[in-house]
Amino acid sequence: MEDLQEWPFTWEGRGGPFTILLAPGVFAPTRTSFEMAEGIRINPGDTVIDVGSGSGVLSFVAARLGAARVFGTDVNPKAIEMARRNAVLLGLATVDFREGSLFEPLVGIRADVVIGDVSGIPDDIAAASDWFPGGFSGGPTGAEVPVAMLEGARDHLAPGGRLYLPTGSIQDEGAVLRAARRIFGPRVLKLRERVLPLPGKITESAMVRRLMDSGVVRFIRRGSRMLWELRIWECTAPPER
Ligand SMILES: C[S@@+](CC[C@H](N)C(=O)[O-])C[C@H]1O[C@@H](n2cnc3c(N)ncnc32)[C@H](O)[C@@H]1O
């Protein structure tokens, strides 16, 4: 990565402050990262899996909140390289980043906590924003990757384990929540809800307007501004299997 421009980013959210490096093609932490960090419960000694770890920011939050072991996975090789370097910079040897899709690199590993902040933005919205500089967005409706993550989590959560999931009106949220309830039954609890501004260039895109017209995404108009709703959920696995 010698030829790559890098810049420092100071995380001021829960578990911070700490400074990591970001680089082109690596997802920069957002308000969703911040709200996820606020919502997660980590008990001392927990094993944590952070799916879609990006720069590693939520893995580092989990480690600093007391997790004994943290595994991060990301399908973007640049993100894994950056996250590994960030772990060294922070002196967090308990965090192990592995390249691959979802839980693929974690055969046989079960966790007390899964942080499921994997891409959940429709491909067309990702293309119209600069949120996913390396690609790797959430599928045509933004539900495809999160639903696959929920399916995969069954085999990687310990009994009674907790999965933290962001959803929003910026994706086919109903499809994600139907999958969560099919897998976790009534143990899907809303922790946080926020209304956030939508970058103007997203609403100006013709492809995004088609997603709005077809009802896949829902935005709120307030004066000249467009807003979207973010929600953070805790899904709990049954105590016995
Ligand atoms: C919304 S970003 C979140 C990153 C990080 N948690 C944060 O808060 O900054 C989602 C991440 O999921 C990754 N991703 C997308 N599809 C994936 C997949 N199938 N398996 C693993 N990671 C994936 C992306 O490369 C991206 O880094």
The ligand as a Gaussian input file, in Angstrom:
#p B3LYP/6-31G(d) Opt

LIG

0 1
 C      -21.415000      -0.029000       5.871000
 S      -19.722000      -0.534000       5.767000
 C      -19.360000      -0.668000       7.497000
 C      -17.918000      -0.694000       7.846000
 C      -17.608000      -0.512000       9.333000
 N      -18.384000      -1.423000      10.148000
 C      -17.835000       0.905000       9.755000
 O      -18.692000       1.141000      10.612000
 O      -17.164000       1.792000       9.235000
 C      -19.966000      -2.190000       5.245000
 C      -18.724000      -3.021000       4.951000
 O      -19.187000      -4.317000       4.527000
 C      -18.296000      -4.817000       3.548000
 N      -18.958000      -5.887000       2.803000
 C      -19.837000      -5.795000       1.777000
 N      -20.231000      -7.020000       1.381000
 C      -19.613000      -7.914000       2.199000
 C      -19.615000      -9.333000       2.318000
 N      -20.343000     -10.094000       1.505000
 N      -18.853000      -9.906000       3.278000
 C      -18.086000      -9.144000       4.114000
 N      -18.029000      -7.797000       4.043000
 C      -18.789000      -7.190000       3.109000
 C      -17.884000      -3.586000       2.736000
 O      -16.691000      -3.804000       2.027000
 C      -17.788000      -2.518000       3.844000
 O      -16.478000      -2.425000       4.324000

